[in-house]
Amino acid sequence: MSSSLKVGIPFAAGFMIAVSAQAQLLPTWETHIVLSQQDIDMIHGAVTNQVHGKPMGTKAHWTNPASGNSGTIKLVKKLARQNQQCEDIAYTVRSGGKPVYTEHYHLTSCLQPDGTWKIA
């Protein structure tokens, strides 16, 4: 399995779990943005190549002309969790349709012994 796929699958799963968990905690919460696989791949690429391991405050932007969706990713905080190097990352996603919707997510990722990042 490629390292990109190793990180991409946990990222996509974590992103969907975070959305699902929030939906269960807040019964009136709903999402208006549908992410395509290409959107998820772009988010994964941006966080992996432009954010992980960088200084706090680092930002990355992504735009998918095919879906019209876009967003920003910001490294908010570095922390240690169970002897692992972890990062709190803020994701902002904007829909490409009309009306434009904006949604915000905070996820923590931790560096694994094999060099990949996993959502904690």
C-alpha distances in whole Angstrom, upper triangle without the diagonal:
4,7,8,7,7,10,11,11,13,15,16,17,19,21,21,22,25,26,27,28,30,32,33,34,36,37,39,36,34,31,33,29,27,23,22,18,19,21,18,16,19,20,16,17,20,20,17,19,22,23,21,23,26,29,30,32,29,28,26,27,25,27,26,28,27,27,30,28,28,28,28,26,28,27,30,30,28,29,28,27,26,26,23,24,23,24,26,25,28,26,29,28,31,31,32,35,38,39,37,35,33,31,30,28,27,24,23,20,20,18,16,16,13,14,12,15,15,18,21
4,5,5,6,9,10,11,13,14,15,17,19,20,21,23,24,26,27,28,30,32,33,35,36,37,39,35,33,31,32,28,26,22,21,17,17,19,16,14,16,17,14,14,17,17,14,15,19,20,18,20,23,26,28,29,26,26,23,24,22,24,23,26,25,26,28,26,26,25,25,23,25,25,28,28,26,27,27,26,26,26,22,22,22,23,25,23,26,24,27,26,29,30,30,33,37,38,35,33,32,30,29,26,26,23,22,19,19,17,15,16,12,13,11,14,15,18,21
4,5,5,6,8,10,11,12,14,16,17,18,20,21,22,24,26,27,29,30,32,33,34,36,37,34,32,30,31,27,25,22,21,17,17,18,16,13,15,15,12,12,15,14,11,13,16,17,15,16,19,23,24,25,23,23,21,22,21,23,23,26,25,25,27,25,24,23,23,21,22,21,24,24,23,23,23,23,23,22,19,19,18,19,21,20,23,22,25,25,27,29,30,33,36,37,34,32,30,28,27,24,23,20,19,16,15,13,12,13,10,9,7,10,12,15,18
4,5,5,6,9,10,10,12,14,15,16,18,20,21,22,24,25,27,28,30,31,33,34,35,31,29,27,28,24,22,18,17,14,14,15,12,9,12,12,8,8,12,12,9,11,14,15,14,16,18,22,23,24,21,20,18,19,17,19,19,22,22,22,24,22,21,20,20,18,20,20,23,23,22,24,24,23,24,24,20,19,19,19,20,19,21,19,22,21,24,25,26,29,32,33,30,29,27,25,24,22,21,19,18,15,16,14,14,16,13,11,9,10,12,14,18
4,5,5,6,9,10,10,12,14,15,16,18,19,21,22,23,25,27,28,30,31,32,33,30,28,25,27,23,21,17,16,12,13,15,12,10,13,13,10,11,14,14,12,14,17,18,16,19,21,25,26,26,24,23,20,21,19,21,20,23,22,22,24,22,21,21,21,20,22,22,25,25,24,25,25,24,25,25,21,21,20,20,21,20,22,20,22,22,24,25,26,29,32,33,30,29,27,25,24,22,22,19,19,16,16,16,15,17,14,13,10,11,12,14,17
4,6,6,7,9,11,11,13,15,16,17,19,21,21,22,25,26,27,29,30,32,33,30,28,26,28,25,23,19,19,15,16,17,14,12,15,15,11,12,15,14,12,15,18,17,15,18,20,24,24,26,23,23,21,22,21,23,22,26,25,24,26,24,23,23,22,20,22,21,24,23,22,22,22,21,21,21,18,18,17,18,20,19,21,20,23,23,26,27,28,31,34,35,32,30,28,26,24,21,21,17,17,14,14,13,11,13,10,11,7,9,9,12,15
4,6,6,6,9,10,11,12,14,15,16,18,20,21,22,24,25,27,28,30,31,28,26,24,25,22,21,17,17,14,15,15,11,10,13,11,8,10,12,10,8,12,14,14,12,15,17,20,21,22,20,19,17,19,18,20,20,24,23,22,24,21,20,19,19,16,18,17,20,20,19,20,20,19,20,20,16,16,15,15,16,15,17,17,20,20,23,24,26,29,32,32,29,27,25,22,21,18,17,14,14,10,11,11,10,13,11,10,6,6,7,9,12
4,6,5,6,8,10,10,12,14,15,16,18,19,21,22,24,26,27,28,29,26,24,21,22,19,17,14,13,10,11,12,8,7,10,9,6,9,11,10,9,12,15,15,14,17,19,22,22,23,20,19,17,17,16,18,17,21,20,19,21,18,18,17,17,15,18,18,21,21,21,22,22,21,23,23,20,19,17,17,17,16,17,15,18,17,20,21,23,25,29,29,26,24,23,20,19,17,17,14,15,12,14,14,14,17,15,14,10,9,9,10,14
4,5,5,6,8,10,11,12,14,15,16,18,20,21,22,24,26,27,28,25,23,21,22,20,17,14,14,11,13,13,10,10,13,12,9,12,15,14,13,16,18,18,16,20,22,25,25,25,23,22,20,21,19,20,19,23,21,20,23,20,20,19,20,18,20,20,23,23,23,23,23,22,22,23,20,20,18,18,19,17,19,17,20,19,22,22,24,26,30,30,27,25,24,21,20,18,18,15,15,13,15,15,15,17,15,15,11,11,9,10,14
4,6,5,6,8,10,10,12,14,15,16,18,19,20,22,24,25,27,23,22,20,22,20,18,16,16,14,16,15,11,12,14,13,10,13,15,13,12,16,18,17,15,18,20,23,23,23,22,21,20,21,19,21,21,25,24,22,24,21,21,19,19,17,19,18,20,20,20,20,20,18,19,20,17,17,15,15,16,15,17,16,19,18,22,23,25,27,30,30,28,25,23,20,19,16,15,12,12,10,11,12,12,15,14,14,10,9,6,7,10
4,5,5,6,9,10,10,12,14,15,16,18,20,21,22,24,25,21,20,18,20,17,16,13,14,12,13,12,8,9,11,9,7,11,12,10,10,14,15,14,13,16,18,21,20,20,19,18,16,17,16,18,18,22,21,19,21,18,17,16,16,13,15,15,17,18,18,19,19,18,20,21,17,17,14,14,14,12,13,12,15,15,18,19,22,24,27,27,24,22,20,17,16,13,12,10,11,9,11,13,13,17,16,15,11,9,7,6,10
4,5,5,6,9,10,11,12,14,15,16,18,20,21,22,23,20,18,16,17,15,13,10,11,9,11,10,7,9,11,9,8,12,13,12,13,16,18,17,16,20,21,24,23,23,21,20,18,18,16,17,17,20,19,17,19,16,16,15,16,15,17,18,20,21,21,22,23,21,23,24,21,21,18,17,16,14,15,13,15,14,17,18,20,22,25,25,22,20,19,16,15,13,14,12,13,12,15,16,17,20,19,18,14,12,11,10,13
4,5,5,6,8,10,10,12,14,15,16,18,20,21,22,19,18,16,18,16,15,13,14,12,15,14,10,12,15,13,12,15,17,15,16,19,21,19,18,21,23,26,25,25,24,22,21,21,19,21,20,24,22,20,22,19,19,18,19,17,20,20,21,22,22,22,22,20,22,23,20,21,18,18,17,16,17,15,17,17,20,20,23,24,27,27,25,22,20,18,17,14,14,12,13,13,15,17,17,20,19,19,15,13,10,9,11
4,5,5,6,8,10,10,12,14,15,16,18,20,21,18,17,16,18,16,16,14,15,14,16,15,11,14,15,13,12,15,16,14,15,18,19,17,16,19,21,23,22,22,21,20,19,20,19,21,21,24,24,21,23,19,19,17,17,15,17,17,18,18,19,19,19,17,19,21,18,18,15,14,13,13,14,13,15,15,19,20,23,25,27,27,24,21,19,16,14,11,11,8,10,10,12,15,15,19,19,18,14,12,9,6,8
4,6,5,6,9,10,11,12,14,16,17,18,19,16,14,12,15,13,12,11,13,12,14,12,9,12,13,10,10,14,15,13,15,18,18,16,16,20,21,23,21,21,20,18,17,17,16,18,18,21,21,18,19,16,16,14,15,13,15,16,17,18,19,20,21,20,22,23,20,20,16,15,13,12,12,10,12,12,15,16,19,21,24,23,20,17,16,12,11,8,9,8,11,11,14,17,18,22,21,20,16,13,11,9,11
4,5,5,6,8,10,10,12,14,15,16,17,14,13,11,14,12,11,10,12,12,15,13,11,14,16,13,13,17,18,16,18,21,22,20,20,23,25,26,25,25,24,22,21,20,19,20,19,22,21,18,20,17,17,16,18,16,19,20,21,22,23,23,24,22,24,26,23,23,20,19,17,15,15,13,15,13,16,17,20,21,23,23,21,18,16,13,13,11,12,11,14,14,18,20,21,24,24,23,19,17,14,11,13
4,5,5,6,8,10,10,12,14,15,17,14,14,13,16,15,15,14,16,16,19,17,14,17,19,16,16,19,20,18,19,23,23,21,21,24,25,27,25,25,25,23,23,23,22,23,23,26,25,22,23,20,20,19,20,18,20,20,21,21,22,22,22,20,21,24,22,22,19,18,16,16,16,15,16,16,19,20,23,24,26,25,23,20,19,15,14,11,12,11,13,14,16,19,20,23,23,23,19,16,13,10,11
4,5,5,6,8,10,11,12,14,16,12,12,12,15,14,15,14,17,17,19,17,14,17,18,15,15,19,19,17,19,22,22,20,19,22,24,25,22,22,22,21,21,21,20,22,22,25,25,22,23,19,19,17,17,16,17,18,17,18,20,20,21,19,21,23,21,21,17,16,14,13,13,12,14,14,17,18,22,23,25,24,22,18,16,12,11,8,9,8,11,13,16,19,20,24,24,23,20,16,13,10,11
4,6,5,6,9,10,10,12,13,9,9,8,12,11,12,12,15,16,18,16,14,17,18,15,16,20,20,18,20,24,23,21,21,25,26,27,24,24,24,22,21,21,20,21,21,24,23,20,20,17,17,16,17,16,18,19,19,21,23,23,24,22,25,27,24,24,20,19,16,15,14,12,13,12,15,16,19,20,22,21,19,15,14,10,10,8,10,11,14,16,19,22,23,27,27,26,22,19,17,13,14
4,5,5,6,9,10,11,12,10,10,10,13,14,13,14,17,18,20,18,16,20,21,18,19,23,23,21,23,26,27,25,24,27,29,30,28,27,27,25,25,24,23,24,24,26,25,22,23,20,21,20,21,20,22,23,23,24,25,25,26,23,25,28,26,26,22,21,19,18,17,16,17,16,18,19,22,23,24,23,22,18,17,14,14,12,14,13,16,18,21,24,24,28,28,27,24,21,18,15,15
4,5,5,6,9,10,13,11,11,12,16,16,17,17,20,21,23,21,19,22,23,20,20,24,24,22,24,27,27,25,24,27,28,29,27,27,27,26,25,25,25,26,26,29,28,25,26,23,23,21,22,21,22,22,21,22,23,23,24,21,23,26,24,24,21,20,18,17,17,16,18,18,20,21,25,25,27,25,24,20,19,15,14,12,13,12,15,17,19,23,24,27,28,27,24,21,17,14,14
4,5,5,6,8,10,8,9,10,14,15,16,17,20,21,23,21,19,22,23,20,21,24,24,22,24,27,27,24,24,27,28,28,26,25,26,24,24,24,24,25,25,28,28,24,25,21,21,20,20,19,20,21,20,21,23,23,24,22,24,27,25,25,21,20,17,17,15,15,15,16,18,19,23,23,24,23,21,17,16,12,12,10,11,12,15,18,21,24,26,29,30,29,26,22,19,16,15
4,6,5,6,8,6,7,9,12,14,15,16,20,21,24,21,20,23,24,21,22,26,26,24,26,30,29,27,27,30,31,32,29,28,29,27,26,26,25,26,25,28,27,24,24,21,22,21,22,22,23,24,23,25,27,27,28,26,28,31,29,29,25,24,21,20,18,17,17,17,19,19,22,22,23,22,20,17,16,13,13,12,14,15,18,21,24,27,28,32,32,31,28,25,22,18,19
4,6,6,9,8,10,12,16,18,18,20,23,24,26,24,22,26,27,24,25,29,28,26,29,32,32,29,29,32,33,33,31,30,31,30,29,29,28,29,29,32,31,27,28,25,26,24,25,24,26,26,25,26,28,27,28,26,27,30,29,29,26,25,22,22,21,20,20,20,22,22,26,26,27,25,24,21,20,17,17,15,16,17,19,22,25,28,29,32,33,32,29,26,23,19,19
4,6,9,8,11,14,17,19,20,21,25,26,28,26,24,27,28,25,26,29,29,26,29,32,31,29,29,31,32,32,29,29,30,29,29,29,29,30,30,33,32,29,29,26,26,24,25,24,25,25,24,24,26,25,26,24,26,29,28,28,25,24,21,21,19,19,20,20,23,23,27,27,28,26,25,21,20,16,16,14,15,16,19,21,24,28,29,32,33,33,30,26,23,19,18
4,6,5,9,12,15,17,19,21,24,26,28,25,24,28,28,25,26,30,29,27,30,33,32,29,30,32,33,33,30,29,30,29,29,28,28,29,29,32,31,27,27,24,25,23,24,24,25,26,24,25,28,27,29,27,29,32,30,30,27,25,22,21,20,19,19,19,21,21,25,25,25,23,22,18,18,15,15,14,16,17,20,23,26,30,31,35,36,35,31,28,25,21,21
4,6,8,12,15,17,19,21,24,26,29,26,25,29,29,27,28,32,31,29,32,35,34,32,32,35,36,36,33,32,33,31,31,30,30,30,30,32,31,28,28,25,26,25,26,26,28,29,28,29,31,31,32,30,32,35,33,33,30,28,25,25,23,22,21,21,22,22,25,25,25,23,22,19,19,16,17,17,19,20,23,26,29,33,34,37,38,37,34,30,27,24,24
4,6,10,13,16,18,20,24,26,28,25,25,29,29,26,28,32,31,29,32,35,34,32,33,36,36,36,33,32,33,30,30,29,29,29,29,30,30,26,26,23,25,24,25,26,27,29,27,29,32,32,34,32,34,37,35,35,31,29,26,25,22,21,20,19,20,20,23,22,22,20,19,16,17,15,16,17,19,21,24,27,31,34,35,39,40,38,35,32,29,25,25
4,7,10,13,15,17,21,23,25,22,21,25,25,23,25,28,27,26,29,31,30,28,29,32,32,33,30,28,29,27,27,25,25,25,25,27,27,23,23,20,21,20,21,22,23,25,24,26,29,29,31,29,32,34,32,32,28,26,22,21,19,17,16,16,17,17,20,20,20,18,17,13,13,11,12,13,16,18,21,24,27,31,32,36,36,35,32,28,26,22,23
4,7,9,11,14,17,20,22,19,19,23,23,21,23,26,25,24,27,30,29,28,29,32,32,33,30,29,29,26,25,24,23,23,22,24,23,20,20,17,19,18,20,21,23,25,25,27,29,30,32,30,33,35,33,32,28,26,23,21,19,17,15,14,14,14,17,17,17,15,15,11,12,10,12,13,16,18,22,24,27,31,32,36,36,34,31,28,25,22,23
4,6,8,10,14,17,18,15,16,19,19,17,20,23,22,22,25,27,26,25,26,30,30,31,28,26,26,23,22,21,19,19,19,20,20,16,16,14,15,15,17,18,21,23,23,26,28,29,31,30,32,34,32,31,27,25,22,19,17,14,13,11,11,10,14,14,14,13,12,9,9,8,10,11,15,17,20,22,26,29,30,34,34,32,29,26,24,21,22
4,7,10,13,16,17,15,16,19,19,18,20,23,22,22,25,27,27,26,27,31,31,32,29,27,27,24,22,20,18,17,17,18,17,14,13,12,14,14,17,19,22,24,25,28,30,31,34,33,35,37,34,33,29,27,24,21,18,15,13,10,10,8,11,10,11,10,9,7,8,8,12,14,17,19,23,25,28,31,33,36,36,34,30,28,26,23,25
4,6,10,13,14,11,12,16,15,14,17,19,19,19,22,24,23,23,25,28,28,29,27,25,25,21,19,17,15,14,13,15,14,10,11,8,10,11,15,16,19,22,23,26,28,30,32,31,34,35,32,31,27,25,22,19,17,13,11,8,7,6,9,9,11,11,9,7,8,8,11,13,16,18,21,23,26,28,30,34,33,31,27,25,24,21,23
4,6,10,11,9,10,14,14,13,16,18,18,19,22,23,23,23,25,28,29,30,29,27,26,23,20,18,15,14,12,14,13,9,11,9,11,13,16,17,21,23,25,27,29,31,32,31,34,35,32,31,28,25,23,20,18,15,13,10,10,8,10,10,13,13,12,11,12,11,14,14,18,18,22,23,26,28,29,33,31,30,26,24,23,21,23
4,7,8,6,7,10,10,10,12,15,15,16,18,20,20,20,22,25,26,28,26,25,23,20,18,15,13,12,10,13,11,8,10,8,10,11,14,15,19,21,23,25,27,29,30,29,32,33,30,28,25,23,21,18,17,13,12,9,10,9,10,12,15,16,14,12,12,12,14,14,17,17,20,20,23,25,26,30,28,27,23,21,20,18,21
4,5,5,6,9,10,11,12,14,15,17,18,20,21,21,22,26,27,29,28,27,25,22,19,17,13,12,9,12,9,7,10,9,11,13,16,17,21,23,25,28,29,31,32,31,33,34,31,30,27,25,24,21,19,16,15,12,13,11,12,14,17,18,16,15,16,15,17,17,20,19,22,22,25,26,27,30,28,27,23,22,21,20,23
4,5,5,6,9,10,10,12,14,15,16,18,19,20,21,25,25,28,28,27,24,22,19,17,14,13,11,13,11,10,13,12,13,15,17,17,21,23,25,27,28,30,31,30,32,33,29,28,25,24,23,20,20,17,17,14,15,14,15,17,21,22,20,19,19,18,19,18,20,19,21,20,23,24,24,27,25,24,20,19,19,18,22
4,5,5,6,9,10,10,12,14,15,16,17,19,20,24,24,27,27,26,23,20,17,15,11,10,8,10,9,8,11,10,11,13,15,16,20,22,25,27,28,30,31,31,33,33,30,28,26,24,23,20,20,16,16,14,15,14,14,16,20,21,19,19,18,18,19,19,21,20,22,21,24,24,25,28,25,24,20,20,20,20,23
4,5,5,6,9,10,11,12,14,15,16,17,18,22,22,25,24,23,20,17,14,12,9,8,6,10,9,8,9,7,8,10,12,13,17,19,22,24,25,27,29,29,31,32,28,26,24,22,21,17,16,13,13,10,11,11,11,14,18,19,16,15,15,14,15,15,17,17,20,19,22,23,24,27,26,23,20,19,19,18,21
4,5,5,6,9,10,11,12,14,15,15,16,20,21,23,23,22,20,17,14,13,10,11,10,13,13,11,13,10,11,11,13,13,16,18,20,22,23,25,26,26,28,29,25,24,21,19,18,15,15,12,13,11,13,13,15,17,21,21,19,17,16,15,15,14,16,15,17,16,19,20,21,24,22,20,17,15,15,14,18
4,5,5,6,9,10,10,12,14,15,15,19,20,23,23,22,19,17,14,13,10,11,10,14,13,13,14,12,12,13,14,14,17,18,21,23,24,25,27,26,28,29,25,23,21,20,20,17,17,14,15,14,16,16,17,20,23,24,21,20,19,18,18,17,18,17,18,17,19,19,20,23,21,19,16,15,15,15,19
4,5,5,6,9,10,10,11,13,14,18,18,21,21,20,17,14,11,9,7,8,8,11,12,12,12,10,9,10,11,11,15,17,20,22,23,25,27,27,29,29,26,24,21,19,19,16,15,12,13,12,14,14,15,18,22,22,19,19,17,17,17,16,17,17,18,17,20,20,21,24,22,20,17,16,17,17,20
4,5,5,6,8,10,10,11,12,16,16,18,18,17,15,12,9,9,7,9,10,14,14,13,14,11,9,8,9,8,12,13,16,19,19,22,24,24,26,26,23,21,18,16,15,12,12,9,10,10,12,14,15,19,22,22,19,17,15,14,13,12,14,13,15,14,17,17,19,23,21,19,15,14,14,14,17
4,6,5,6,8,10,10,10,14,15,18,18,18,15,14,11,11,10,12,13,17,17,16,17,14,13,12,12,10,13,14,17,18,19,21,22,22,24,24,20,19,16,15,15,12,13,11,13,13,16,17,19,22,25,25,22,21,19,17,16,14,14,13,14,12,14,15,16,19,18,15,12,11,11,12,15
4,6,5,6,8,9,10,14,14,17,18,18,15,13,10,10,9,12,12,16,17,17,17,15,13,13,12,11,14,14,18,20,20,22,23,24,26,26,22,20,18,16,17,14,15,13,15,15,17,19,20,23,26,27,24,22,20,19,18,17,17,16,16,14,16,16,17,20,18,15,13,12,14,15,18
4,6,5,5,7,9,12,12,15,15,14,11,9,6,7,7,10,12,16,17,17,17,14,12,10,9,8,10,12,15,17,18,20,22,23,26,25,22,19,17,15,15,12,13,11,13,13,15,17,19,22,25,25,22,21,18,18,16,15,15,15,16,14,16,16,19,21,20,17,14,13,15,15,19
4,6,6,5,6,10,10,13,13,13,10,9,7,9,10,13,15,19,20,19,19,16,14,11,9,7,9,9,12,14,14,17,19,19,22,22,18,16,13,11,12,9,10,9,12,13,16,19,20,24,27,27,23,21,19,17,15,13,13,11,12,10,13,13,15,18,17,14,12,10,12,12,15
4,6,6,6,9,10,14,15,15,12,12,10,12,12,16,17,21,21,21,22,19,17,15,13,11,12,11,15,16,15,17,19,19,22,21,17,15,13,12,14,11,14,13,16,17,20,22,23,27,30,30,26,25,22,21,19,17,16,14,13,11,12,11,13,16,14,11,9,8,11,12,15
4,6,7,9,9,13,15,15,12,11,9,11,12,15,17,20,21,22,22,19,17,15,14,12,13,12,16,17,17,19,21,22,24,23,20,17,16,14,16,14,16,15,17,18,21,23,24,27,30,31,27,26,23,22,21,19,18,17,16,14,15,14,16,18,16,13,12,12,15,16,19
4,6,8,7,10,12,12,8,8,6,9,11,14,17,20,22,22,21,19,16,14,11,9,10,10,14,15,15,18,20,22,25,24,20,17,16,13,14,12,13,13,15,17,19,22,23,27,29,29,26,25,22,21,19,18,17,16,16,14,16,15,18,20,19,15,14,13,16,17,19
4,6,5,8,9,9,6,7,7,10,12,16,18,22,24,23,22,19,16,14,11,8,7,6,10,11,11,15,17,19,22,21,17,14,12,10,11,9,11,11,14,16,19,22,23,27,30,29,25,24,21,19,17,15,14,13,13,11,13,13,16,19,18,15,13,11,14,14,16
4,6,9,10,11,9,10,10,14,15,19,21,24,26,25,25,22,19,16,14,10,10,8,11,11,10,13,14,16,18,17,14,11,9,8,10,9,12,13,16,18,22,24,26,30,32,32,28,26,23,21,19,16,14,12,11,9,10,9,12,15,15,11,10,8,11,12,14
4,7,9,11,10,12,13,16,18,22,24,28,29,29,28,25,22,20,17,13,12,9,12,11,9,12,13,15,18,16,13,9,9,8,11,11,15,16,19,22,25,28,30,33,36,35,31,30,26,24,21,19,17,15,13,11,10,9,12,14,15,11,11,10,13,14,16
4,7,9,6,9,11,15,17,21,24,27,29,28,28,25,21,18,15,12,10,8,11,11,10,13,15,18,21,19,16,12,12,10,12,11,14,16,18,21,24,27,29,32,34,34,30,29,25,24,21,19,17,16,15,13,13,13,16,18,18,15,15,13,16,17,18
4,6,6,10,12,16,19,23,26,29,31,30,29,26,23,20,16,13,10,8,9,9,9,12,15,18,21,19,17,13,13,10,12,12,14,16,19,22,25,28,30,33,35,34,31,29,25,24,21,20,17,17,15,15,15,15,19,20,21,18,18,16,19,19,20
4,6,9,12,16,19,22,25,29,31,30,28,25,22,18,14,12,8,5,6,6,7,11,14,17,20,19,17,13,12,9,9,10,11,14,17,20,23,26,28,32,33,32,29,27,23,21,18,17,14,15,13,14,15,16,19,22,23,19,19,16,18,18,18
4,6,10,13,16,20,23,26,29,27,26,23,19,16,12,10,6,5,6,8,10,14,17,20,23,23,20,17,15,11,11,10,10,13,14,18,20,24,26,29,30,29,26,24,20,19,16,16,14,15,15,16,17,18,22,25,25,22,21,18,20,19,20
4,7,10,14,17,21,24,26,25,24,21,17,14,10,8,6,5,8,10,12,15,18,21,24,23,20,17,15,12,12,10,11,12,14,17,19,23,24,28,30,29,25,24,20,19,17,16,15,15,15,15,17,17,21,23,24,20,19,17,19,18,20
4,7,10,14,17,20,23,22,20,17,14,10,7,6,4,7,9,12,14,18,21,23,26,26,22,19,17,13,13,10,9,10,11,13,16,19,20,24,26,25,22,20,17,17,14,14,14,15,15,16,18,19,22,25,25,21,20,17,19,18,21
4,7,10,14,17,19,18,17,15,11,8,6,5,7,9,12,15,16,20,23,24,27,27,23,20,18,15,14,11,11,10,11,12,14,17,18,22,24,24,20,19,16,16,15,15,15,15,16,16,18,19,22,25,24,21,19,17,19,18,21
4,7,10,13,16,15,14,11,8,6,4,6,9,12,15,18,20,23,26,27,30,30,26,23,21,18,17,13,12,10,9,10,11,14,15,18,21,21,17,17,14,15,14,15,16,17,18,18,21,22,25,28,27,23,21,19,21,20,23
4,7,10,12,12,11,9,5,5,6,8,12,15,18,21,22,25,28,28,31,31,28,25,22,19,19,15,14,11,10,9,10,12,12,16,19,20,16,16,14,15,15,15,17,17,19,19,22,23,25,28,26,23,21,19,20,20,23
4,6,9,9,7,6,4,7,9,12,15,18,21,24,26,29,31,32,35,35,31,29,26,23,22,18,16,13,12,10,9,10,10,13,16,17,14,15,14,15,16,17,19,20,22,22,25,26,28,31,30,27,24,22,23,22,26
4,5,6,6,6,6,9,12,14,18,21,24,27,28,31,33,33,36,36,33,30,28,25,24,20,19,15,14,11,11,10,9,12,16,17,15,15,15,16,18,19,21,21,24,24,27,27,29,32,30,27,25,23,24,23,27
4,6,5,7,8,12,15,18,21,24,27,30,32,35,37,37,40,40,36,34,31,29,28,24,22,19,17,14,12,11,9,12,15,17,15,16,17,19,20,22,24,25,28,27,30,31,33,36,34,31,28,27,28,27,30
4,6,8,10,14,17,20,23,26,29,32,33,36,38,38,40,41,37,35,32,30,29,25,24,20,18,15,14,12,9,12,15,17,16,17,18,19,21,22,25,26,28,28,31,31,33,36,33,31,28,27,28,27,30
4,5,9,12,16,18,22,25,27,30,32,34,36,36,38,39,36,34,31,28,27,23,21,18,16,12,11,8,7,9,12,14,13,13,15,16,18,20,23,23,26,26,29,30,32,35,33,31,28,26,26,25,28
4,7,10,14,17,20,24,26,29,31,34,36,36,39,40,36,34,31,28,26,23,20,17,14,11,9,7,4,7,10,12,10,12,13,15,17,19,22,23,26,27,30,31,33,36,34,32,29,27,27,26,29
4,7,11,14,17,20,22,26,28,30,32,32,35,36,33,30,27,24,23,19,17,13,11,7,6,5,5,8,11,12,9,10,10,11,14,15,18,20,23,23,26,28,30,33,32,29,26,24,24,22,26
4,7,10,14,17,19,23,25,27,30,30,33,34,30,28,25,22,20,16,14,11,8,6,5,7,7,11,14,14,11,11,10,11,12,14,16,18,21,21,24,26,28,31,30,27,24,22,23,21,24
4,7,10,14,16,19,21,24,27,27,30,31,27,25,22,19,17,13,10,7,5,4,6,9,10,14,16,16,12,11,9,9,10,11,13,15,18,18,22,23,26,29,28,25,23,20,21,19,22
4,7,10,12,16,18,21,24,25,28,28,25,22,19,16,14,10,8,6,5,7,9,12,14,17,19,19,15,14,11,11,10,11,12,13,16,16,20,21,24,27,27,24,21,19,19,18,20
4,7,9,12,14,17,20,21,24,25,21,18,15,12,11,7,6,5,6,9,12,15,17,20,23,22,18,16,13,12,10,10,10,11,12,13,16,17,21,24,24,20,18,15,16,15,17
4,6,9,12,15,18,19,23,23,20,17,14,10,9,6,5,7,9,12,15,18,20,24,25,25,21,19,15,14,11,11,10,11,12,13,15,17,20,23,24,20,18,16,17,15,17
4,6,8,11,14,16,20,19,16,13,11,7,6,5,7,9,12,15,18,22,24,27,29,28,24,22,19,17,14,12,10,10,10,10,13,14,18,21,21,18,17,14,15,14,15
4,7,10,14,15,19,19,17,14,11,7,5,5,7,10,13,16,19,23,25,28,30,28,25,22,19,17,13,12,9,10,10,12,14,16,19,22,24,21,19,16,17,15,15
4,6,10,12,16,16,14,11,8,6,5,7,9,13,16,19,23,26,29,32,33,32,28,26,22,20,16,14,11,11,9,11,12,14,18,20,22,19,18,15,16,14,14
4,7,10,13,13,11,7,6,4,6,9,12,15,19,22,25,29,31,34,36,35,31,29,25,23,19,17,13,12,9,10,10,11,15,17,19,16,16,13,14,14,13
4,7,10,10,8,6,5,6,8,11,14,18,21,24,28,31,34,36,38,37,34,31,27,24,21,18,14,13,9,10,9,11,14,16,19,17,16,14,14,13,12
4,7,6,5,5,6,8,10,14,17,20,24,27,30,33,36,39,41,40,36,33,30,27,23,20,16,14,11,11,8,10,12,14,17,16,16,13,14,14,11
4,5,5,7,6,10,11,15,18,21,24,27,30,33,36,39,41,39,36,33,30,27,23,20,16,14,10,10,8,10,11,13,17,16,16,13,12,12,9
4,5,9,9,13,15,18,21,24,27,30,34,36,39,42,44,43,39,36,33,30,26,23,19,17,13,12,10,11,11,13,16,16,16,14,13,14,11
4,7,9,13,15,19,22,25,28,31,35,37,40,43,45,44,41,38,35,31,28,25,21,18,14,13,10,10,10,11,14,14,15,14,14,15,13
4,6,10,13,16,19,22,25,28,31,34,37,39,42,41,38,35,32,28,25,22,18,15,12,10,6,6,7,9,12,11,12,10,11,12,10
4,7,11,13,17,19,23,25,29,32,34,37,40,39,36,33,29,27,23,20,17,14,10,9,6,6,8,10,13,11,11,10,11,12,11
4,7,10,13,16,19,22,26,29,31,34,36,35,32,29,26,23,20,16,13,10,7,5,4,6,9,12,14,12,11,9,9,9,8
4,6,10,12,16,19,22,25,28,31,33,32,29,26,23,20,16,14,10,8,5,5,6,9,12,15,17,14,13,10,10,9,10
4,7,10,13,16,20,23,26,29,31,29,26,23,20,17,13,10,7,6,4,7,9,12,15,18,20,17,16,12,12,10,10
4,7,10,13,17,20,22,25,27,26,23,20,17,14,11,8,6,5,6,8,11,13,16,20,21,18,16,12,12,10,11
4,7,10,13,17,20,22,24,23,19,17,13,11,7,6,5,7,9,11,14,17,20,24,24,21,19,15,15,13,14
4,6,10,13,16,19,21,20,16,14,10,8,6,5,6,8,11,12,16,18,21,25,25,22,19,16,16,13,15
4,7,10,13,16,17,16,13,10,7,6,5,6,9,11,14,16,20,22,25,28,28,25,23,19,19,17,19
4,7,10,12,14,14,10,8,6,5,6,8,11,13,17,18,22,24,26,30,29,27,23,21,20,18,20
4,7,9,11,10,7,6,4,7,9,12,15,17,21,22,26,27,30,33,33,30,27,24,24,22,24
4,6,8,8,5,5,7,9,12,14,18,20,23,24,28,30,32,35,34,32,29,26,26,24,26
4,7,8,6,8,10,12,15,18,21,23,26,27,31,32,34,38,36,34,31,28,28,26,29
4,6,6,8,11,14,17,20,23,25,29,30,33,35,37,41,39,37,34,31,31,29,32
3,5,8,12,15,18,21,25,27,31,32,36,38,40,43,42,40,37,34,34,31,34
4,6,10,13,17,20,24,26,30,31,35,37,40,43,42,40,37,34,33,31,33
4,7,10,14,17,20,23,27,28,32,34,36,40,39,37,33,31,30,28,30
4,7,10,14,17,20,23,25,29,31,34,37,37,35,31,28,27,25,27
4,7,10,14,17,20,22,26,28,31,35,34,32,29,26,25,22,24
4,7,11,13,17,19,23,26,28,32,32,29,26,23,22,19,20
4,7,10,14,16,20,23,25,29,29,27,24,20,19,16,18
4,7,10,13,16,19,22,26,26,24,21,17,16,13,14
4,7,10,13,17,19,23,24,22,19,15,14,11,11
4,7,10,13,16,20,20,18,16,12,10,7,8
4,7,10,13,16,18,16,14,10,8,6,6
4,7,9,13,14,12,10,6,5,4,5
4,6,10,11,10,8,5,5,6,6
4,7,8,6,6,4,7,9,10
4,5,5,5,6,7,10,10
4,5,7,9,11,14,14
4,6,9,11,14,15
4,7,10,13,15
4,7,10,12
4,7,9
4,6
4
